[in-house]
């Protein structure tokens, strides 16, 4: 069984036992959280699509750790104008483990 769930504005495929990297969530490592914005469920071929959400379904997860993603370098240049600009960014992430879909 799997579910398509919306977490922090993004959609993820959640299956029991899977680990996901999502945008930084509130809470400490080891905390249990649940997501109720479930958009679709699939139980061995029995698909249930929400309009827009599936009612009565929750995805339970556990926060494993908070970390930062790899650095992304942004480089801009305009030729013959002596314009060069370099910026960097590291996205803050949370690693979660999906425990169950109830």
Secondary structure by P-SEA (a helix, b strand, c coil): cccccccccccccccccbbbbcccccccccbbbbbcccccccccccccccccccccbbbbbbbcccccccbbbbbbbbccccbbbbbbbbbbbbbbbbcccc
